[in-house]
């Protein structure tokens, strides 16, 4: 696995500068749905504990602490660079005017596929709510583009990474949520996938045709879960990762079904499982977090983080460093191995979206 990491990082270094890329975008717009791994400021003004708009978050980002849960760029920032955008995609909370024509980031820390997920943290924008926000954006785009809006949206790239909080801030909190008492891990995965399927179909009905769906990573490898449960001699908390795998196992067949049944759709599954343990092969995953953390495993405000951030996998108890985000973006944008993406035919990755013909249209105004 280490050679894949080296090739991916070298590809990124040769493809993009540290600042935003310059040049005509390969697609007209990029829409982002997700949780704290992609959030770039949507939670800043919410009444929530899931915030990252203070130092030492953003210590390596040119704008400082913006609400990104890492030290620098997150993976959607890097994908935007690779797609050729000369500015990062704005958060829905602040996007206005013509800015929305290049895309919107709806991601929210603590959010999940299920609406109740993360409620103990305070306010958050669930995937259902993110879809409602996207409909607001579509209405504005229609006002600007009129009849051309449908074709415009068909050409955009969409990325979705959801589900981690449905375990961390739901299933694994039996004192707050009943899900672990109602469902076995396999049953819970079925329930999540069934709801996720409807949400992805809704996004398709809104005009999305080029969608990259990111699978769940090894949540049991996060410093927070390792500290909470211990590893019993393993690299990660195997029990937790074993409960997550049924979700990924059901996500791949769902991608196949959506591609088969939805006219003009091109869904891909991006395999992020294992990245946290291979992106920085020289550093054990059990190493301490880069920043000093509070009881909730987020960074203590204004404390000085570690100096070797590029050699660390995790910045706080749950969120990776920019180095890991680079690896995620690399395999999502251009898969180097057949195992990086599904379907595994050559060239099926985000980069391949830029050459797809426009097919289909917006079919619903939900």
N, C-alpha and C positions, 0 to 999 in steps of 0.2 A: 504493500500500500504506500510506502514512503515515496517510491519513485513517482507515483501518480500525483502526490502532493507537490513534489518538486516541479514536475511538468506544469501543473496547474498554476502555481505561483509564478513561474517563469513566463507563462503565457500572459498572465495578468500584467506583470511588470512590463512586458514588451508591448502590450496593447494600450495601456492607459497611464497617464501621469498621475501624480498625487492630487492634483487639482482636477476640476471637472473637464471632461474631454471637450475639444472644440471641433466642430464640423456639423454637417447636416445630419439630423437624426435618421436612423434606418427605418423607423416607424413614426407615425404622427404623434402618438401618445402612449403613455404607460400608466396603467392603473394598478394600485397596490392594495391588497387586503391582507390583514394579519394581526399579530399580537405585538408584544414588546420587541421581538426580534426585528420588526420592520417599522415600528412606531418612530416617527421623526418630529413629534411635537403635538399630536392630537390630545394627549393626556395632560398637557401643561396647565390648562385652566380648569381641569376637572377636580372635583372633591374626591381624591383618591390617594392611596398610599403608593400606587404604581406610577411613580414619576421619576424622571431622570434629567430634569432641567436645572441641575446644579453640579458644580465641580465636585469630584474629579471626573464625572462623565464628560465626554467631549474634549478631554485634554489634548488629543491629537487631531481634533476636527477644526477646520479653519474658522468656524463661527463659534467655537467653544461649546458650552453645554446647551443644546437645543431641544433636548427631549429624547435623544437617541440613547439607548441603554447599552452603551459601549464606550470605548475610549476614542474611537474615530468614526469612520464611515460604517454603515451597516450594509448588508448584502444587497439591498434594493438600491442604495446609492451607487454601488459599484456596477450593478446591472444597468442602471440608467447611463452611466459613463460608457459602458460597453455598447449600448444602443446608440450612442452618439449625441445624447442630450447635453447642451451647454450649461444647463442649470439642473439642480436636483429637483425631483418631483415634490411639489409643495404639499403639506398636510392639509386635509379638508378643513381643519379649524381655522386656517388663515388664507386658503386659496381664494382668489377673487379675480374678477375680470377675465381677460384673455389667458391668464395663467392656467386655467383649467383645460385649455385646449391641448396642452402637452401632457395632461394626466393629473391625477390626484392620488395622494396616499391617505388611505382610510384607516390604517392599522392603529391598534390601541393596546397598550400594555394591560395585561390581565384579561383580555377578551378571549372568548371561546366560541365553539360551534353552538353550544347550548347557552341560552340567554342568562341562566342563573350563574354560570361559571364566573368565578372571581368576585362575587358580590361582597365577600368579607373585606376586600381591598377598598371598596367604595365604588365610585362611578367608573365605568369602562364602556367601551363601544363594542358590543357583541357583533358577530358576523352578520346576524340579521339586521342589526342597526346600521352596520356599514353598507349593506345593500340598499337600505333606505336612503342613506346619504348619497350613494352613487346615483340613485334615481333623481335626486335633487340636481346633481351635476349634469346628468343627461338632459334634464329639462332646460338647464341654462345653455348647454351646447346646442340644443335644438333652436333656441331663440337666436343664437349666433349664426348657425349654419343652415337652418331650415331643412329642406328635403335632403340635403347632403349629409345630415348628421348620422344616419344609419350606416352609410358606406364608410364614413370617417371612423366610427367606433369599431366596425368590423376589422379595420386595419391595425388597431391598437394591440399592444401586448398587455396581458393581465397576469399577475403573479398572486398566488394565495398560499399562505403558510399558516394553518390553523390546527388546533387540536392539543397542543402541549398543555395549555391551561385547563383543558377539560380533564386532564389527569392531575396536574400539580395543584390546581386550585379548585378541585371538585372531587374527583374519584378518590384521591388519596387524603381527603380531609373528612373522615367518617363522622366526626363530631359536629360538622356543619352541614354536610351534604349526604343524602341518603343513597346515592347512586351505588356505592360499593356494597350496600346491603340488598339492593334490588337486583343487581346484575353481577354475574361473573365477568372477568376481564373479556372473555370472548363475546358474551352477550352485550357488554357495554360498547365494544367496538362495532358491533352490528347496529346498535342504536345510533351511535355517532355517525357512522357511514350513511345510514339511511337519511338522517337529517342533512348531512353534508351534500348528499346527492341532490336533494331538493334545492339547496342553496346554490349549488353550481349550475343547476338547470335554470334557476331564476336569473343568474348572471348571464347565462347564454341568451335568455329571452330578452335581456336588456341590450344585446348586441355584441357580447363578447364571443370571439371566435378563436383567439390564439391565447390559450391559457396554460400556464405552468403551475402545477400543483406540487408543492413541496411536502414530502413525507416527514414524519416525526423523527427527530434525532434520538440519540441515546440519552434520554433524560436521566437515567440512573447514573450517568457519568458526571453530572453537575456536582460541584463542590457542596452545594446545599444538601442534596439528597445523600451524598456520601457521608456527610457529617451527621445527618439525621438517622440513617439506617445502618451505616457501616457496610463493608464489602465482603466480610468473611473470607478475606484472602484473594478475592477477585479484583479486577481492575475497576469495575463499576458495581452498582447495586443490581445484580442480575435479576432479582425478583421484579423490580420495577420495569426494567427493560423488557422482561418477558411479558408483562402486562400491556406494554405499548405495542409490541410487535403485531398482535392481531389487527390493530388499526391499519398499519402499513400493508399487511397481507391482504386486507379487503379493499384498500385504496387502489391497488393496481388493477384488479378486475373492474372496478368502477370506471377507471380511466378508459379501459377497453370498451366498456358498454357505452359510455358517453360518445366516444369517437364513432362507434358503429351506428348509434341511433340519432344523433343530432347532426342535421345536415350542415356541411361546411365547417364543422368544429374540428379543431386540432388541439386536443388536450395532451399534455405530457406529464409524467410523474418524475419528479426529481428526487433521487435517492440521497438524502442527507444523513442517513443512519451510519454512524461510525466516523463522521467527519471530526467530531470533537477530540477523538483519540488519535487521529492520523494527521491533522493539519499541522501540528507542531510535534513531530515524532520524537524530538530530543527532550521534551519536557513531560514528565508523568502527569496523567490526568488528575491524580490525587494531590497535586501541588496546591498550595494555598491560593486564594483569590488574589488578583492583582491589586485591588483596592481593599481597604479595611471595611468590613461589612457590619451592618446593624443586625438586630434580631431577625428582621425580615429578609436578610441576605442581600440587600441592596447596599450600595456604597454609603459609608458615613460621609456627610457633606464636608467638603473642603479639606479632607485628609489627603496627604501626598500618596499617590499610588506607587506601585513598583516601577523601577526604571527599565526593566527588560520586558516591556509590554509586547514587543513583537515575538517574544519567545514564550508567551503564556497562552494557554487555551481559553481561560475564563477570566473575565474582568471582575465580576462580582459573583455571588453564589449561584446564579442561574444563567447569566448572559455572557456570551463569548467575546473575545477580543476582536479587533478589526482583522487580525491574521486569519481567524477562523471564518469570519464573514467573507474574506477574500476567497477562501476555498469554496464556500457555498456558492458564491456568485460565479466562480470559475466553472464548476461542473454544471450549474444551471444554464449558463450562457452557451457553453460549448462542451458537451460531454466528451471525455477522452476515452472512457471505457463503456462497453455495452451495459455494465451494471450501474452506470451513473444516471441513466434515464430510461423510462419505459413509455411507449414502445421502444425497443432497443435497436431498431433499424438505423443504419448510418445516417447521421445528420439530424436526428430528431432531438432538438434542443431549442433554447430560446433564439439562438442565432438563425435557426432554420425558419422561424416565423417571418423573418423579414422578406423572404422570397415567396410566401404563400399568396395565391390569388385571393381576391375578395369574393366571398360567397355568402349568401344569406343576408338577413336584415334583422332589425329589431322587430320582434313579434309580439311584444307585450308592453303595456304601460303600467304595470303593477306599481 
